[in-house]
Amino acid sequence: MADDQPSAQMVASAQKTSELMLATVFAALGQEFAETTPENVPEGKKSISLIFNDKNKDMRLVGVLNPLQSGNVPQDAFETTALAMAMNGENYTSLQRVDGRWYYRRSTAVSNFHASCSMCHSNFGPVNPAQWTGALMLRVPVGGGE
Ligand code: HEC
């Protein structure tokens, strides 16, 4: 039944999946930051926005500091809470039902830790790992059927 709480085992598996996904997405972003130069900023922005395709609700970058895309502000209660925490450098996870199915959702705070950040986000200013800018939000369906 869709209303039933998923088993602890299914939740643990979704959590493990989210950890794998987080590491993969961070590796891809790390590559993108490393290859960004003042000369290729427009192409780099396009590349990141294709990776974070708006149709993919399973991974989103969210922030309120002059977001590069208007849809990148919080879209629901989870994102609102998670972003508020991320702006203090805190991560957040939650098991939630969205559109009738269970998801393990996780938010990872991102700081202005790399010199490339401000090439694309000119409002961030010089590199400062203590400056929290927003969050990477991932969600993984719990249980079969995906
Ligand atoms: C090559 C350009 C580029 C670099 C470098 C870059 N970003 Fe972004 N960033 C983007 C783009 C493009 C988006 C919008 C992605 C989307 O949702 O399609 C984005 C989105 C974001 C968001 C969500 C809010 C918004 O502005 O839309 C945050 C927060 C963010 N980036 C933080 C960072 C941080 C922190 C760094 C450095 C560690 C960084 N970015 C480096 C291009 C870049």
Boltz pocket constraint, residues with backbone or C-beta under 6 A from the ligand:
constraints:
  - pocket:
      binder: B
      contacts: [[A, 32], [A, 33], [A, 36], [A, 40], [A, 41], [A, 44], [A, 45], [A, 46], [A, 48], [A, 49], [A, 50], [A, 52], [A, 53], [A, 54], [A, 61], [A, 62], [A, 63], [A, 64], [A, 65], [A, 66], [A, 67], [A, 68], [A, 69], [A, 72], [A, 110], [A, 111], [A, 112], [A, 113], [A, 114], [A, 116], [A, 117], [A, 118], [A, 119], [A, 120], [A, 121], [A, 133], [A, 134], [A, 135]]
      max_distance: 6.0
